[in-house]
Amino acid sequence: MIAHLEILAILACAVLIVFVFRKLNLPAILAYLVAGVLVGEHGLALSNEHVDYEHFAELGIVFLLFTLGLEFSLPRLLAMRHLVLAVGSLQVLISMAFIMVVSMLFGLSFAASFVVGGILALSSTAIVIKQLSETGAMKRKSGQISVAVLLFQDVAVVPLLIVIPLLAPQNEGSMFIALAWALIKGVFVVGILFFVGKWLLPRLFNLVAKVRTDELFVLTTLLVTLMAASLTQWFGLSMALGAFLAGMMLGESEYKYQLEADIRPYRDILLGLFFVTVGMKLDISLLLASPGTLLITMLAFMLAKTLIVQWAAVRAGEAKKDAWATGFMLAQMGEFGFVLVALATQVNVLANDVASLLLGAGVISMAITPYIINNARKWGRWLANEDPVDTSDLTDLPETTQSLKDHVIICGFGRIGQTVSRFLKQEHIEFVAIDIDPLRTRKAREAGENVLFGSSRQTELLHAAHLSEAKLVVIAFGEDKQSAEVIQRVRSLSPEVPILVRTRNDDQLEMLQKAGANEVVPESLEGALMLVSQVLTLSGVPFSRVVRRVQRERKNHYNHLHGFFQGEQTDMSPEAVERIEFAHAILLTEDSFANGHSIGSLDLASRRVSVIALKRDGVEIDEPDNNTLLQAQDTLVLRGKPRRVERTERYLHEGD
């Protein structure tokens, strides 16, 4: 009964504080940390030690790494090996050595200094990955470097977990034998996961998908994730490592996006609980007793890590602005640091006062990390002597469209909205889209599209899309009731702007016209062509050119009306996947095989995929010429069935 009341108190406190923080536009992570401080033993003491929240909350990290693995297929990970080894290894080793020396100068023993160095060398995978995902910065260069370093750090946790008990007084175990045995076990368990993930898991999910039961698919996803995590833990490795490998193997299957959508609710809830448990560790009395020491410690190790990461990234050939941004992102102490602190205290390697100081500094560094990440790119540009620009997230207008005028606003960026945008780009007509699907918004923005995340009914978003300067508003999501609400909101802000509305049929035609729509166009592919012809005509394109474009589209059997960025509600069943083609953005890294090759020489047509566009240095080339030579940091937007696109991505990175 007591445990139930504790959980109820924690949930109530978390809900209240998250609500208040979101109203104030503050990060949810910070809200969870504050909630943990309030309910912890150093706050209101609503939680007791006999309830073990930490092991349950660790599942949040497991699910986070599983979804990260879905984003990182094996070819992509191999293409990043340069960053993982060159930057990640240098950061961990140099940070450990520097912090060890400083700690010994302050009177700590060699063993304690080694532990402190290992703890502070690690960064927070949970916070950094979550913030990068939410802001759409995962595929920026600084995001790639950050993920590469975090992957190496997660692997580095394993030897630290082995070495720390061997540093305990009166311990006579052999460090070399322990590390060698751990390496053997690691290779063995990784081999098992690769075999299972490559050959068994796709067949398992094929069988589950044929049953057509959502509950069974979700349960299978949870089972696979937890079994992979438990396997690596049983062999003495990190649970997060097993979940990451399982996700990486399934990232090459056609169920990738459904898996991500299914696991997201569990991940977000358990991650919230994890951050609450982190907040519980903060002793407010320590902060009040010696705030100067605590803050100096925190600032010192954050500054040292920033400089070391920046140096290692520049040495690896990265731009200074990206190196600085990565350094800022990885400056905090990581969640695995708390695990190492507890272990070192338990085996009497670390004194209680030093452990408390590390915990306090670590929690505060994690609390300010969301703010640092949101500004890291701007600070990096400033330190690299480049013009600072505002960091874009899903609710900010992309930098390329800050001064829009005489443009088209597309409300809804599904199939029809993307078709409209494609024709507008071909005619060099600027547009901005608004979409409520976070996955679709992120995928589209990664491909360079001008898309805002949110509801088209929000006045703030319409102002952000420069409604007063727009020449046309297209409402493309096809829900009549929502369309009417958007029409009324647009009309209240801009009475004269023309409004085109897509609807599934003509049942609500009169209602939409009364609401203020100038034109209402029905559903289907022919309806999409009609809508495009209206958009281009009202945007100032000569009518004869519009007719030629529509006739060419019909002659090509609506070829350009296939290939779309999938969203959370997209049907990803086996039947739909075999029938529908999707668009997918592929970012070439420095180690990608395709670098230096022309598009024609890669013979992508034989793989039954086509190149829709090429994004280079902020400029998008629609249907690029076959003689175009590819280079690192190019973004290729391919169209094809998911499995074919995934195989092509492997080919572009590896060359086989």
N, C-alpha and C positions, 0 to 999 in steps of 0.2 A: 504493500500500500504506500509506503514511504517513497519507494522508487517511482511509482506512478505519479505521485504528487510532485516529485522533483522534475520529472520529464515535462509535466504540465506547466510548471513554473518556468522552465527553460524555454519551452515553446512560446508561451505567452510573452515572455520578455523579449525573445527574438523577433516575434511578429511585430510587437509595438515599436521596437527600436528600428527595425528595418523600414517600417512604414514611415517613421519620422525622418530617417536619414534619406530615403528616396524622395520625400517631399522637399527636402533641402538640397536635392541633387548631389548627395554625397554617396560614395561607393558602398554597395551592400556589404562588401568584405569588412570595411571599417565598422559597420553596424554590428556584424556578428562578433567582432572582437570586443566591442564595447559591451554587448550583451553578455559575453563570457566573463568580462571583468565584474559585472554587476552580480551575476549569479554564482560566481566562484567563491572559494573559501576566503579570499581576501576582500570580497565585496559584501553582498548580503548573505553569503553562506547558504544559498538555497540548494547547493549540491553537496553530497558527501562522498568520501573516498570509497565507500563500499560499492558504489555504482560505477562500473568501468565504462565510461563513455569513449575513451580514447581508441580502444580497439574497434569499436563500432564506427567511430568517426573516420578511422583510417580507410574504410571502404570508399569514402569520398575521393581520396587520392587514387585508389585503385580504379574507380570508374573514370576519373579524369584522365588517367594515363591510358585507359582503354580507348576512349574517344580520341586522344592524341594519336594513338597507334593507327586508328582508322584513317587519319589524315596523312600518315607517313607510311606509304607502301615501301616494300623492300628496295625497289629501284631508287626511289627518292632518298631513302636513308643512305644507300650506298653512294648516291651522288653528293651527299652532304658529308661524307667521311672526312674530307679535308678540313671542314670547319670543326667537326667533332674532335678530331685528334689534334689539329694545330692550335686551335683556340682553347678548347675545353681542357686539354691536358695541361697546357701552360698556365691557364688561370688557376686550376686547382693546386698544382705543385708550387707555383710562385707565391700564391696567397698563403698556403700552409707554411711555407718556409719563412716568409716575412712576419707573419703573426706569431710563429713560434719564437723567433728571435726577440721580438718586442716583448712577448710574455715572459721570457727568461730574464730580460733586463729588468722587469718589474718584480722579480723574485720568485716566480713560479718554477717548479721542478721541470725537468725535461719531459717527463711523462705527461704532466698537466699541460705544459705548453704545447705538446704534440696534439693533445685532445682539443685544446682551444683553437689551434690552427685548423684542425679538421672540421670543427663545428662551424667556424666563421667563414671558411672557404666555400661552404655550400650556400646556394640560393633557393628561393621558394618556387618550386615547380608549380604548385597549386595556384598561387597568386599570379605569377607571371603569365602562365598559359591562359588562365581565365581572363585576365585583362586583355591579352593579345587577341583572344577569340572575340571578346565583346566589342573591341574597337576595330575589328577587321584588319589588324596589323600583323597577322600571323605570317603573311607572305611578303611583307616588306623585308628588305635586306637585314635591318636590325632585328626583326622578329626571327628570321632564319638563324642568325648567329646566336641569339638568345636560346632558342630551342636546342641548337647543337650543343652549346655549353651545358645546358640543363641535363641533356641526355648523358653526357659524360659524368656530370656530378652524381646522377642517380646510380650509375655503375660504380663510382668511387665510394659510395656509401658502404658497399659490401665489404671491401678490405678494412675499412674503418671499424665496422661492427665486429670484425674478427680480431683486429689488433688491440683494441681498447681493453678487453678482458685480460689479454696477455701482459699489459702494462701494470696490472694490479700488483701490489706488494706480495712477496712470497710466491708468485706464480713462476713455475718452472717450465711451462710449455714452450715449444719451439714455434716462433713466429713464421719462419720459412716453411715449415711443414704445414702449418695451418693455412697459409696463403696458397700453397701449391694444391692442397686438397680442395680448397674452395674453388680454385680455377678449374680443376678437373670436374667437380660437380656442376659448375656453371656451364661449361661446354656441353656436358651431358644433357642438362635440363633444357638448354636453349635448342639443342638438336632435337629433343623430343617435341618441343613446342613448334619448331619449324615443320617437322614432319606432320604432326597432327593438324596444324593450321593450313598447310598446303594441300593435304590430300583428304583429310577426314572432315574438317569443319565445313567446307563448301558443300559436300554431299549431305552432311547432317542438316544444314539449313535448307537445302533443296527439298529434303523430305518434309521438314517442318512447314515450309512455305506451301507445299501441296495440300496440307491439311486445312489451310485457310482459316486458321484460328489465331487471332491477334494475341490472346493470352498465352498460348503455347509458344509463339515466337518470342514474346517478352521474357517468359520464364527460361527459355533456352539461351537467350542472350545473357541473362543474369547468371545462369549455371556455368556457361562457358567462361565468362569473365572471372568468376570466383574460383572455379577449378584451376584456371591458369595461375591465378594469384596464389592459391594454396599450394600448388605444385612447387613454385619457386621458393615459397616460404619454407616448405618442408625440406628443401635442399639447402636451407640456410641463406637464401638470397632474398632480395626485396620483393614483396608482394606486388608493388607497382611495376617492377620490371616484367613480371609474368603477364600482367594485364596489358602492358604496352605491346609485348610481343604477340599476344593473342589478337589485339586490335589491328596490329600491322599486317598479320596474315589475312584477316578478314577484310582489310581495306582494299584488297584486290578482287573482292567478290561483288556481284551485282546487288547484294543486300547491304552494302556499306551505309547508305543514307538511312535506310530503315533501322539499322542497328543503332546508328547515332541518335535518331529521333526517339527510339525506345529507351535508351539508357539515360538520356538527358535528365528526366525528372528525378531519378534516383541519384544521379551524380550531383545535381544542384542542391538537393536536400541534405545529402550526407556531407557535401563540401561545407555547407553552412554550419552543420554540427561540428565539423572539424575546426573551423575557425572559432566557434564558441569555446571549444576545449582549449584552443591556444590562448584565448583571452582569459580563461580561468587560471592560467599559470602566472599571470602578471600580479606581482605583489605591490599594491599601491603604497604600502608603508615604506618599501625600499625606495620607491621613486621620491617620496617625500623626505626620506632620511638623507639620501645622498643624490639629489637630482643632477648635480654637476658631474659627478663621476660616471653616472649612467649615460648622460647625454654625450660626454666626451668619448666614452667607449664606443657608443653607437656611431657617432660621426666619424671617429677614427677608422673603424674597420670598413664602414661604407665608402669612405673616401679612398682607402687603400684598394678595395676591390674594384671600384670604378676605374682607377688609374691602371690597375693591372689588366683588367679586361680590355680597356681601350688600347693599351700597348700591344697586347697579344693579337687583337683583331687587326690593328694596323700592320703589324709584322706579318700577318697572314695575307696581306694584300687588300684589305677592305678599306673603304673610304673613311676618312676621319669622322664625318658626321654620323655614319652608321656605327662606327666603333664607340664614339662617345655615347650615343643613344643606348647601345647594348650595355655599356658599363653602368649607366644609370639604372637600367632595368634590373640588373643582377646584383645590385649593391646590398640588398637586404639579407638577413639570415634566413635559412630555409627551415621547412617543417621537419626534415630529417635531423636538423640540429637539435631539436628538442628531444628526439629519441636518443641521440648520442649523449646529451647532457644527463639524461636519466640513467643511462647505462654507466657512464663514467662515475657518477655519484654513487651508484649502487656498488661498484667494485672499489670504491675509495681512491680513485685516481684524481678526482676533482673535489675540492672543498665546497661546503655548502654555500659559503658567501660568494665564491667565484661563480658557482652554478646559478645562484639567484641573480647576480649581475648580468650573466649571459642571457638568462631568460627574459629579464626586463628589457635589456637592449634589443634582443631579438624580436619581442612582441611589438615594441614601438617602431622598429625598422619595418616590420611587415605592415603595420597600420598605415604608415605614410607611403607605402609602395604604390598604391593605385594613383595617388597624385603624381608621384615621380614618373610613372610609366606614361601617364597622359601628357606629360610635358617633356619627356625624354627627347623626342624628335626635335622639338623646338630648341631645347638647350644644346643638343648636339650640333644643330646648324649654326647656332651662335658661336659655340666654341671652335667650330671649323671655319669661322669667318664667312658663313653663307647667310643669305637673307633669311631671317626667321619667318616661318609660316605656322599657322595654327594647325594643331594636330587634328586630323579628320577622324571621326568615328561614324557609326552608322546613322547618327542623327544629325550630322553636320554635312553641309553641302561640300562636295569634293572641290579641291583647290582650283581645278580647271574651269569651274563654272561659277565663280564668285561674282562675276559681273554679267549675268545673263540679261539679255534684252531681245525682244521679238522671238521668243523661244516657245516651245510646246511643253506643256506639263502633262505627263501621263500618270493617271491615278490607277495603280494596279499594274504590276510588272510580271504577269503570268504569260501564257502563250501569246495572247493577242497584244498585250502591251509590248512584249519583246519584238513581235513582228513589226509593229508600228515604229519602234525605235530603230530597227534595222533599216527600214526604208528612209527614215529621216536622216540617218547618218550618211546614207548613200547620196542624198541630196544636200549634204553639208548644212542641215538645219539643226540648230542646237535644241536640246531637250533636257528635261530633268524628270525622273520618275519617282513615284512615292509608292512603297509597298510595305505591307504589314508582316510579311514572312521574313524572319531574321536570317534563315538559312539562304533563301533566294537572294536577299539583299547582299549578304556577305559574298556569295558566289559571284554575283553580278559585278560587285565593286572590285573584286579581285581581278576580274577581266577588264576593268577600266570603265565600267558603265557609270553614268551619273545617276545614282539611286539614293534616295533618302529612306530611312527606316521609320515607319510609324503609320498612323491612320491619316488618310486624306481628309478626314473631317476635322482635323486639328488646325486651328487658325495659325498657330506658330509655324507648322510645317508648310502651309501654303504661303506664308510670308517668306519663309526660308527659301522656297522655290521661286521667289520673285514673281508672284502672281500678278502684281500691278504692272509688270513689264511684259507679261506673256501675250502671245498673239492667239493662243488656242489652248483649251483644256480638253483632254481626252480621258474619259472615264471608262476603263477597260475591264473592270473585274466582274461585270455581268450579274451582280446581285442588285435587283431593282430597288429594294428598300434602302440599301446603303448608297446606291447611286443617287437616289432622290435627296438623301441627307447631304451628300457631297455637293450636289448641284445648288442646294439652298445655301450652303456655307460659302461656296464660290460666288454666288450671286450677291450675297450680303457684303462681300469684300470687293468684288469687281463686277458691276452690273452689265458692262458692255462686252466682256470677253466672250468669244464664241465657245460653246460647249458641245462636244460630240460624246455620245453615250453608246456603249455596246450593251446589248441585252440578249438574253438567250432566245426570246421570242417576242412577239408583239403584244402580249397580254397587257403590259403596263405602258404601252406607247403613249397614250394620252396623258397618263399621270406624270410621266417623265417630261413631256413637253410642257405641261402646266407648271412643273417645278422650275422650268427655265432652260431646258435643253434645246439647242438649236437644231441638232440632228440626232436621230436615234437609229443605230445600225444593228441588225440581227446577228445571231451566232452562225457558226460553221466556217469553213475555210473560204468559201465564196464571200461570206459576210466579212471576213477579215480583209479580203481584197477590197471590198467596197469601202470599209473603214479607212484603209490606207489611201485609197484614191481621194476620199474626202479630206483627209489630213493634209496630203500633199497639195491639193488644190487650195485649201484655205491658208496654207503656209506660203503661198506665192509661187509654187512651181507651175510652169505653163501646162495647160490642160493636155496639149498634144503629147507632151513628155509623160504625163500621168497615164494616158491611154496606152502608150507604147510599153511602159513598165508593167502595167497590169496584163497586157497581152503576152508579154514575154514570160511573166510568171505562170500564166495558164499553160503556155507552150511547154514550160519546164515541169509540168505536172506538180505545181505548187512546191517545188523542191526547197525554196528558201523559206517555206512556212514550216519546216521541220528543223528540229535541233534547238532545244530550249534549256535554260538553267532550271534544274529541278528544285522544288521547294519541299517543305515538310508535308504538304498535302498531296504531292505528286504520287500517282499510282505506280508503285515499284514492284508489282506482282510479276511473276515470270511471264505471264501473257503480255502485260503492258510493256515490259522491257524488250520483248522480242518484236513488238510492233512499233515502238516509238523511239526516235533518235533524240539524244540530248546533246547540249553544248557543254564543254568542259574546258576550263582554262588551265594550261600547263606552263609553269615557270621554269625556264632553263637556268640551271646553276653553272658555276664555273667548270664543274667536272662532267657536264652532260655531253653525251656522245654527239648530239646534233650540232654542237657549236662548230662553226666553220663550214658546215654543209649547206648546200642550197636546198630549198624546199622541194624542187623537182627531183634532185638526186636521192632524196629519202624515199621516194615512190610511195607516198602515203595512200595513194588511190588503191594500190594493191592490197592494202590493209582495210579497205572499205571505210575509210574516214576521210573527211575533207576539211581543209583549213578555211574557217570563216573569216578570221582576222588575225593580224599580228600587231601587238602592242609593244612599242619600243621608245624609250625616253619620253614617255608621256604622250606619244603620237600613235594613233590607231590607223593601221592600213587595212582597208577592207579588201578581202580576197587578194592577198599579196601575190606578186608575180613568182613563177616557179624558179626564177633565177636569183631570188632574194636569198642572201647568205644569212644564216641564223647566228646569233651570238648570245653570250651569257646575259641573263636578266631580261631576255625577250620573253613575252607572254604569248603563247600560241593558243588561240581559241579554236578547238576542233569540234566537229559534229560527227556523231555516229552512235551506234548502240554501245551501252556502257562497257560491255566486255571488250569490244574492239578498241574503244578509246583507252581503256586501262592497259591493254597490250601495247598499244601505240606509245603510251606514256613510258612504259618500260623500255621500249625500243629507243625513244628519244634520249633517255638517260643512259642506257647501258649499251645500245647498239646491237642487241641480239633478240 
